[in-house]
Amino acid sequence: MPNRLPILLVEDDPAIATVIIAALEDEGFAIAHCTSIAARDQQLAQREFGVMLTDVILEDGDGLASLAAVRARAPEMPVIVLSAQNTLDTAVRASESEAYEYFPKPFDLDELVQAVRQAAGARAHGGEPGEAAVGTGETMPLVGRSPAMQTVYRMITRVLRNDLTVLITGESGTGKELVAEAIHELGNRRTGPFVAVNTAAIPSDLIESELFGHEKGAFTGAIAQAIGKFEQANGGTLFLDEIGDMPAEAQTRLLRALQSGRIRRVGGRQEIAVNVRIIAATNRDLAPMIAAGTFREDLFYRLNVVPIHLPPLRERREDIAALAQHFLIKAAEDGLPRRHLTADAIALLEARSWRGNVRELRNVIYRLALMAREERIDAAAVSDIIGPEIAPAGQPGEPASGFGAALSAWLAAEAPPPGAVYHRALAAFEKPLIEYALGRTGGNQLRAAQLLGINRNTLRKRIGELGLEPDRFASS
């Protein structure tokens, strides 16, 4: 067993502490455990530690806010932050505090052990903790505490202190531009310009002029010199939205600009050096486009240095209530009446598929704030204003298609006994829903349970009771 410095764990939840201690001891680490900032400082005064793991909310204060004192006492010790305060603001605060890594709760224990192992190795070889990210101190408008959004937050914090190119993927309305803005506003280019261009909204014959500018007389109508987006973004960030819709010839010139760091205006002869960070985004699957020859493979690899995927809202329904509350507050700030949603109204919103994602939810909440007759918005008010959801025929991936119509027909044909509606609905809906989740995750029961928002053991039990075979969903 290698000679290792002990690990200091600052965690006041006994169940979490027990699990972490057992996992790290299995790795051969010695663990010192305490539950408060005062006890932490006492431990640090008495001995040297290889790595510290700390919760944020402790019994005597904020473990994250007090890391400056830890840094002063043990500047070489990597710090791993654990937090149930799962917001982008917390992730950024951890990065600003020079945390080696940040893990939102609940975390993957294997990933945590691996991070401790790497941090201890870096310490042993004289490695430095990760650099601090610089932020505005303001909470960015990215809302959600779901595991999927925690992954997004962690990826954002990892690119704040470098200029690596980022490719953001996700369906329309998931908030790709918000992520790009967060990376810029919290990163080391925040004092420079943030220039966004929607490549799908520019006519194909004008896109090169829009990106690279043009000289006077370069083409009919070019009556004066024009500065393109690259030059406008010099020293800052250029956000290329809907990059999958860029014409082939423009892709070639974009690739050349990314490779050389220089551009040439349309009709110009002089090359101009530009210093921009590129963040691109698309709602399209670029792999089949590369196979079909409509998107350059070399451009894809140039853009896809750090991929960040934004999940659709239907895959993070646990965030809908927080998003709805956020938009109600924003609506009031924008001059609309103050409203609040009842529990049954939130449940109704959570049941919708939100094919327009966060953008659609925002529009619905603003409409509710405008049109609701009372301050208290219940499920009946939601139904009156936004109506039932209409699923398109043959919509792929929607479980139990046509179930609502079938249930209505059954209720019209007979008078069900008390409780029968719920059990009939559950029996009809549960099996296809579980099949849908297993299909989406390639038969991975842990990921399927996370997608459904239920315990993995509960899912395994229902799979057995329903006679399902998870192996048939496994990816080939």
C-alpha positions as CSV (number, residue, x, y, z in Angstrom):
1,M,0.0,0.0,0.0
2,P,1.5,3.4,-1.0
3,N,2.4,5.9,1.7
4,R,-0.4,8.4,1.6
5,L,-1.4,11.5,3.6
6,P,-4.8,11.0,5.3
7,I,-8.0,12.5,3.9
8,L,-10.0,15.0,5.9
9,L,-13.7,14.7,5.5
10,V,-15.9,17.6,6.7
11,E,-19.5,16.2,6.5
12,D,-22.3,16.5,9.0
13,D,-24.6,13.9,7.4
14,P,-23.7,10.7,9.2
15,A,-25.1,8.4,6.4
16,I,-23.1,10.2,3.7
17,A,-20.0,10.3,5.8
18,T,-20.3,6.5,6.5
19,V,-20.5,5.7,2.8
20,I,-17.6,8.0,1.8
21,I,-15.4,6.7,4.7
22,A,-16.0,3.1,3.8
23,A,-15.3,3.7,0.1
24,L,-12.0,5.6,0.7
25,E,-10.8,3.1,3.3
26,D,-11.3,0.4,0.8
27,E,-8.9,2.4,-1.4
28,G,-6.3,2.4,1.4
29,F,-6.8,5.9,2.6
30,A,-6.8,6.9,6.3
31,I,-9.7,9.2,7.1
32,A,-10.2,11.9,9.6
33,H,-13.9,12.9,10.0
34,C,-15.4,16.0,11.5
35,T,-18.7,17.8,11.2
36,S,-18.0,21.5,11.7
37,I,-15.8,24.4,10.5
38,A,-14.3,24.7,14.0
39,A,-13.4,21.0,14.2
40,R,-12.0,21.2,10.6
41,D,-9.7,24.1,11.6
42,Q,-8.6,22.2,14.7
43,Q,-7.7,19.2,12.6
44,L,-5.8,21.3,10.1
45,A,-3.8,22.9,12.9
46,Q,-2.8,19.5,14.2
47,R,-1.6,17.6,11.1
48,E,-1.2,17.6,7.3
49,F,-3.8,16.1,5.0
50,G,-3.5,15.0,1.4
51,V,-7.0,16.0,0.3
52,M,-10.0,17.6,2.0
53,L,-13.6,16.8,1.2
54,T,-16.1,19.3,2.5
55,D,-19.8,19.9,2.6
56,V,-21.1,23.4,2.0
57,I,-23.8,23.8,4.7
58,L,-22.3,22.8,8.0
59,E,-23.6,23.1,11.5
60,D,-21.6,26.2,12.3
61,G,-21.4,28.0,8.9
62,D,-20.7,27.9,5.2
63,G,-17.9,25.5,4.4
64,L,-17.4,27.1,1.0
65,A,-17.2,30.7,2.2
66,S,-14.6,29.7,4.7
67,L,-12.2,28.1,2.3
68,A,-10.0,31.1,2.2
69,A,-8.8,30.2,5.8
70,V,-8.1,26.7,4.6
71,R,-6.1,28.0,1.6
72,A,-4.0,30.2,4.0
73,R,-3.2,27.2,6.2
74,A,-2.8,24.5,3.6
75,P,-2.3,26.1,0.2
76,E,-1.1,22.8,-1.5
77,M,-4.0,20.7,-0.3
78,P,-6.7,19.9,-3.0
79,V,-10.2,20.6,-1.8
80,I,-13.2,18.6,-3.2
81,V,-16.6,20.3,-2.5
82,L,-19.8,18.3,-1.9
83,S,-23.1,20.2,-1.9
84,A,-26.9,19.7,-1.9
85,Q,-27.2,23.4,-3.0
86,N,-27.2,22.2,-6.6
87,T,-27.2,25.4,-8.6
88,L,-24.9,26.9,-11.1
89,D,-24.0,29.6,-8.6
90,T,-22.8,27.0,-6.1
91,A,-20.7,25.3,-8.8
92,V,-19.1,28.6,-9.8
93,R,-18.5,29.5,-6.1
94,A,-16.7,26.2,-5.7
95,S,-14.5,27.0,-8.8
96,E,-13.9,30.5,-7.6
97,S,-12.7,29.1,-4.3
98,E,-10.1,27.0,-6.1
99,A,-11.8,23.7,-5.5
100,Y,-10.1,20.8,-7.1
101,E,-13.5,19.3,-8.0
102,Y,-17.2,19.9,-7.2
103,F,-19.8,17.1,-6.7
104,P,-23.5,17.9,-6.3
105,K,-25.5,15.5,-4.1
106,P,-26.4,12.8,-4.8
107,F,-23.1,12.0,-6.4
108,D,-21.6,8.9,-8.1
109,L,-19.5,7.3,-5.4
110,D,-17.1,5.8,-7.9
111,E,-16.5,9.2,-9.5
112,L,-15.9,10.7,-6.1
113,V,-13.3,8.0,-5.2
114,Q,-11.6,8.5,-8.6
115,A,-11.4,12.3,-8.0
116,V,-9.9,11.7,-4.5
117,R,-7.4,9.3,-6.0
118,Q,-6.4,11.8,-8.7
119,A,-6.2,14.7,-6.3
120,A,-4.0,12.7,-3.9
121,G,-1.8,11.8,-6.8
122,A,-1.5,15.4,-8.0
123,R,-0.6,16.4,-4.4
124,A,2.0,13.7,-4.2
125,H,3.7,14.8,-7.4
126,G,3.5,18.5,-6.6
127,G,0.5,19.3,-8.9
128,E,-1.5,22.4,-8.3
129,P,-5.2,22.5,-7.6
130,G,-7.4,23.7,-10.4
131,E,-7.3,27.4,-11.1
132,A,-10.1,29.6,-9.8
133,A,-12.8,30.6,-12.1
134,V,-13.7,34.3,-12.2
135,G,-17.4,35.2,-12.1
136,T,-19.7,38.1,-11.9
137,G,-21.1,37.1,-8.5
138,E,-24.6,37.0,-9.9
139,T,-26.7,33.9,-10.4
140,M,-27.1,33.1,-14.1
141,P,-30.5,32.4,-15.5
142,L,-29.9,28.6,-15.6
143,V,-32.4,26.9,-13.3
144,G,-32.5,23.3,-12.3
145,R,-31.2,20.9,-9.6
146,S,-31.6,17.7,-11.6
147,P,-28.6,15.4,-12.1
148,A,-28.6,16.3,-15.8
149,M,-28.3,20.0,-15.0
150,Q,-25.6,19.3,-12.4
151,T,-23.5,17.8,-15.3
152,V,-24.1,20.9,-17.3
153,Y,-23.0,23.1,-14.4
154,R,-19.8,21.1,-13.8
155,M,-18.9,21.3,-17.5
156,I,-19.4,25.1,-17.5
157,T,-17.1,25.6,-14.5
158,R,-14.4,23.5,-16.2
159,V,-14.2,25.8,-19.2
160,L,-14.2,29.2,-17.5
161,R,-10.5,29.7,-17.1
162,N,-9.5,28.6,-20.6
163,D,-10.4,29.5,-24.2
164,L,-11.3,26.0,-25.4
165,T,-13.9,25.8,-28.1
166,V,-17.3,24.6,-26.9
167,L,-20.0,22.8,-28.8
168,I,-23.4,23.0,-27.1
169,T,-26.0,20.5,-28.4
170,G,-29.7,20.1,-27.5
171,E,-33.2,20.6,-28.8
172,S,-34.6,24.0,-29.6
173,G,-35.6,25.9,-26.5
174,T,-33.3,24.1,-24.0
175,G,-31.3,27.2,-23.3
176,K,-28.1,26.8,-25.4
177,E,-27.5,30.6,-25.7
178,L,-27.9,30.9,-21.9
179,V,-25.1,28.4,-21.4
180,A,-22.9,30.3,-23.9
181,E,-23.7,33.6,-22.1
182,A,-22.8,32.0,-18.7
183,I,-19.5,30.8,-20.0
184,H,-18.7,34.3,-21.3
185,E,-20.0,36.3,-18.3
186,L,-18.3,34.0,-15.7
187,G,-15.1,33.4,-17.7
188,N,-11.9,35.2,-18.2
189,R,-13.2,37.0,-21.4
190,R,-16.1,38.6,-19.5
191,T,-14.7,42.1,-20.1
192,G,-14.7,41.6,-23.8
193,P,-17.7,41.6,-26.2
194,F,-20.2,38.7,-26.5
195,V,-21.4,38.5,-30.1
196,A,-24.1,36.1,-31.0
197,V,-25.1,35.2,-34.6
198,N,-27.8,32.8,-35.7
199,T,-26.3,31.2,-38.8
200,A,-29.7,29.7,-39.8
201,A,-31.2,33.2,-40.0
202,I,-28.7,34.6,-42.5
203,P,-29.2,34.1,-46.2
204,S,-26.6,31.8,-47.6
205,D,-25.2,34.4,-50.0
206,L,-24.6,36.9,-47.1
207,I,-23.3,34.7,-44.3
208,E,-19.6,35.1,-45.2
209,S,-20.1,38.9,-45.2
210,E,-21.9,38.7,-41.9
211,L,-19.1,36.6,-40.3
212,F,-16.0,38.1,-41.9
213,G,-17.1,41.5,-43.1
214,H,-16.7,43.0,-46.6
215,E,-14.9,45.8,-48.4
216,K,-16.6,48.6,-50.2
217,G,-17.5,47.4,-53.7
218,A,-17.0,43.7,-52.9
219,F,-20.4,43.0,-54.4
220,T,-23.5,44.7,-55.6
221,G,-24.9,46.8,-52.7
222,A,-21.6,46.9,-50.8
223,I,-21.5,50.7,-50.7
224,A,-19.2,50.9,-47.6
225,Q,-16.8,48.7,-45.7
226,A,-18.5,46.5,-43.1
227,I,-17.0,44.9,-40.0
228,G,-18.0,41.2,-39.5
229,K,-18.9,39.3,-36.4
230,F,-15.3,38.0,-35.9
231,E,-13.9,41.4,-35.7
232,Q,-16.7,42.6,-33.5
233,A,-16.0,39.8,-31.1
234,N,-12.3,40.5,-31.0
235,G,-11.1,40.0,-27.4
236,G,-14.3,38.3,-26.4
237,T,-16.6,35.5,-27.4
238,L,-18.3,34.7,-30.7
239,F,-21.4,32.5,-30.3
240,L,-22.3,30.7,-33.5
241,D,-25.9,29.4,-33.1
242,E,-27.5,26.7,-35.3
243,I,-24.0,25.9,-36.7
244,G,-25.5,22.8,-38.4
245,D,-27.4,25.1,-40.9
246,M,-24.2,26.8,-42.1
247,P,-23.7,26.5,-45.9
248,A,-20.8,24.3,-47.1
249,E,-18.7,27.1,-48.5
250,A,-19.0,29.1,-45.3
251,Q,-18.0,26.0,-43.4
252,T,-14.7,25.9,-45.3
253,R,-13.9,29.6,-44.6
254,L,-14.9,29.2,-40.9
255,L,-12.6,26.2,-40.6
256,R,-9.7,28.2,-42.1
257,A,-10.4,31.1,-39.6
258,L,-10.4,28.7,-36.6
259,Q,-7.2,27.0,-37.7
260,S,-5.3,30.2,-38.4
261,G,-6.8,32.8,-36.1
262,R,-7.0,35.1,-39.1
263,I,-9.9,36.3,-41.3
264,R,-10.2,38.1,-44.6
265,R,-13.1,40.4,-45.4
266,V,-15.1,39.5,-48.5
267,G,-13.4,41.4,-51.4
268,G,-10.3,42.1,-49.3
269,R,-6.7,41.1,-49.7
270,Q,-5.4,41.7,-46.2
271,E,-5.6,39.0,-43.5
272,I,-6.7,40.3,-40.1
273,A,-5.7,38.6,-36.9
274,V,-8.6,38.0,-34.5
275,N,-8.6,36.8,-30.9
276,V,-12.0,35.2,-30.2
277,R,-13.3,32.3,-28.2
278,I,-15.7,30.2,-30.3
279,I,-18.8,28.7,-28.8
280,A,-21.1,26.9,-31.3
281,A,-24.5,25.4,-30.8
282,T,-26.9,23.2,-32.8
283,N,-30.2,21.4,-32.4
284,R,-29.3,19.0,-35.1
285,D,-27.6,15.6,-35.0
286,L,-24.3,16.4,-36.9
287,A,-23.2,12.7,-37.2
288,P,-25.7,11.8,-40.1
289,M,-24.9,15.2,-41.7
290,I,-21.2,14.4,-41.7
291,A,-22.0,11.0,-43.2
292,A,-24.1,12.7,-45.9
293,G,-21.4,15.2,-46.7
294,T,-23.5,18.3,-45.7
295,F,-21.3,19.1,-42.7
296,R,-17.5,19.0,-42.7
297,E,-16.1,16.4,-40.4
298,D,-12.9,18.4,-39.8
299,L,-15.0,21.4,-38.8
300,F,-16.9,19.2,-36.4
301,Y,-13.7,18.0,-34.6
302,R,-12.5,21.6,-34.5
303,L,-15.7,22.8,-32.8
304,N,-16.3,19.7,-30.6
305,V,-13.4,20.3,-28.3
306,V,-15.6,20.5,-25.2
307,P,-19.1,19.1,-25.8
308,I,-22.0,20.2,-23.5
309,H,-25.3,18.6,-24.0
310,L,-28.5,20.2,-22.7
311,P,-31.2,17.7,-22.0
312,P,-34.8,18.3,-23.1
313,L,-37.2,19.4,-20.4
314,R,-39.1,16.1,-20.5
315,E,-36.0,14.4,-19.3
316,R,-35.6,16.6,-16.2
317,R,-39.2,17.1,-15.0
318,E,-38.0,17.6,-11.5
319,D,-36.8,21.0,-12.6
320,I,-40.2,22.2,-13.9
321,A,-41.5,23.5,-10.6
322,A,-38.4,25.6,-10.0
323,L,-38.4,26.9,-13.6
324,A,-42.1,27.8,-13.3
325,Q,-41.5,29.7,-10.1
326,H,-38.5,31.5,-11.7
327,F,-40.6,32.6,-14.6
328,L,-43.4,33.8,-12.4
329,I,-40.9,36.0,-10.6
330,K,-39.5,37.3,-13.9
331,A,-43.0,38.0,-15.2
332,A,-43.8,40.1,-12.1
333,E,-40.5,42.0,-12.6
334,D,-41.6,42.6,-16.2
335,G,-44.8,44.3,-15.0
336,L,-47.3,41.3,-15.1
337,P,-49.5,40.5,-12.0
338,R,-47.9,38.5,-9.2
339,R,-49.1,34.9,-9.2
340,H,-48.4,31.6,-7.5
341,L,-49.1,28.1,-8.6
342,T,-50.8,25.5,-6.5
343,A,-49.4,21.9,-6.1
344,D,-52.0,20.5,-8.5
345,A,-51.1,23.2,-11.1
346,I,-47.5,22.3,-10.9
347,A,-48.3,18.6,-11.2
348,L,-50.2,19.3,-14.4
349,L,-47.3,21.3,-15.8
350,E,-44.9,18.4,-14.9
351,A,-47.1,16.0,-16.8
352,R,-46.7,17.8,-20.1
353,S,-44.1,16.7,-22.6
354,W,-42.9,20.3,-23.4
355,R,-41.7,19.7,-26.9
356,G,-40.8,23.4,-27.0
357,N,-38.7,22.8,-23.9
358,V,-37.8,25.6,-21.5
359,R,-38.8,28.3,-24.0
360,E,-42.3,26.8,-24.3
361,L,-42.7,26.6,-20.5
362,R,-41.6,30.3,-20.2
363,N,-44.2,31.4,-22.7
364,V,-46.9,29.4,-20.9
365,I,-46.0,30.8,-17.5
366,Y,-46.1,34.4,-18.9
367,R,-49.5,33.7,-20.5
368,L,-50.8,32.3,-17.2
369,A,-49.5,35.4,-15.4
370,L,-51.3,37.7,-17.9
371,M,-54.6,35.9,-18.2
372,A,-55.3,34.2,-14.9
373,R,-58.3,35.7,-13.1
374,E,-56.9,35.2,-9.6
375,E,-53.5,35.4,-7.9
376,R,-53.7,31.7,-7.0
377,I,-53.4,29.5,-10.2
378,D,-54.7,26.0,-9.8
379,A,-54.9,23.1,-12.2
380,A,-58.3,24.1,-13.5
381,A,-57.0,27.6,-14.3
382,V,-54.0,26.1,-16.1
383,S,-56.3,23.8,-18.2
384,D,-58.6,26.7,-19.0
385,I,-55.8,28.9,-20.3
386,I,-53.4,26.5,-22.0
387,G,-55.8,23.6,-22.8
388,P,-55.0,19.9,-23.1
389,E,-51.7,18.9,-24.7
390,I,-52.1,17.6,-28.3
391,A,-49.6,15.0,-29.2
392,P,-48.8,14.8,-32.9
393,A,-49.6,11.5,-34.6
394,G,-46.8,9.0,-34.6
395,Q,-44.7,11.2,-32.2
396,P,-41.6,9.0,-31.6
397,G,-40.7,8.2,-28.0
398,E,-44.0,9.2,-26.5
399,P,-45.2,6.3,-24.2
400,A,-48.8,5.2,-24.1
401,S,-49.9,7.0,-27.3
402,G,-53.6,7.5,-27.3
403,F,-54.1,6.5,-23.7
404,G,-56.1,9.6,-22.7
405,A,-58.6,8.9,-25.5
406,A,-58.9,5.3,-24.5
407,L,-59.4,6.1,-20.8
408,S,-62.1,8.7,-21.8
409,A,-63.9,6.1,-23.9
410,W,-63.8,3.6,-21.0
411,L,-65.2,6.2,-18.5
412,A,-68.0,7.0,-21.0
413,A,-68.9,3.4,-21.5
414,E,-69.2,2.3,-17.9
415,A,-69.3,3.6,-14.3
416,P,-66.0,2.5,-12.7
417,P,-66.0,1.6,-9.0
418,P,-64.2,3.9,-6.5
419,G,-60.4,3.8,-7.1
420,A,-60.7,1.9,-10.3
421,V,-59.7,4.9,-12.5
422,Y,-56.3,5.3,-10.8
423,H,-55.5,1.5,-10.9
424,R,-56.7,1.2,-14.5
425,A,-54.6,4.2,-15.5
426,L,-51.5,2.9,-13.7
427,A,-51.8,-0.6,-15.1
428,A,-52.2,0.7,-18.7
429,F,-49.5,3.4,-18.4
430,E,-46.7,1.9,-16.2
431,K,-45.5,-0.9,-18.5
432,P,-45.1,1.2,-21.7
433,L,-43.5,4.0,-19.6
434,I,-40.9,1.6,-18.2
435,E,-40.3,0.2,-21.7
436,Y,-39.8,3.7,-23.0
437,A,-37.2,4.5,-20.3
438,L,-35.4,1.2,-20.9
439,G,-35.4,1.9,-24.6
440,R,-34.1,5.4,-24.1
441,T,-31.2,4.2,-21.9
442,G,-30.3,1.0,-23.9
443,G,-31.5,-1.2,-21.0
444,N,-29.4,0.5,-18.4
445,Q,-31.6,0.2,-15.3
446,L,-29.7,2.8,-13.2
447,R,-30.1,5.4,-15.9
448,A,-33.7,4.4,-16.6
449,A,-34.5,4.8,-12.9
450,Q,-32.9,8.3,-13.0
451,L,-35.0,9.2,-16.1
452,L,-38.2,8.1,-14.4
453,G,-37.3,9.7,-11.1
454,I,-37.7,6.5,-9.0
455,N,-35.4,4.3,-6.9
456,R,-33.4,1.7,-8.9
457,N,-34.6,-1.1,-6.6
458,T,-38.2,0.0,-7.2
459,L,-37.7,-0.2,-10.9
460,R,-36.1,-3.6,-10.7
461,K,-39.0,-4.9,-8.7
462,R,-41.6,-3.6,-11.2
463,I,-39.6,-5.0,-14.1
464,G,-39.8,-8.4,-12.6
465,E,-43.5,-8.1,-11.7
466,L,-44.4,-6.8,-15.2
467,G,-42.4,-9.6,-16.9
468,L,-40.1,-7.3,-18.8
469,E,-36.7,-8.4,-20.1
470,P,-34.2,-5.5,-19.9
471,D,-31.6,-7.3,-22.1
472,R,-33.8,-6.9,-25.2
473,F,-33.4,-3.1,-24.8
474,A,-29.6,-3.3,-24.6
475,S,-27.7,-1.3,-27.3
476,S,-26.2,-3.5,-29.9
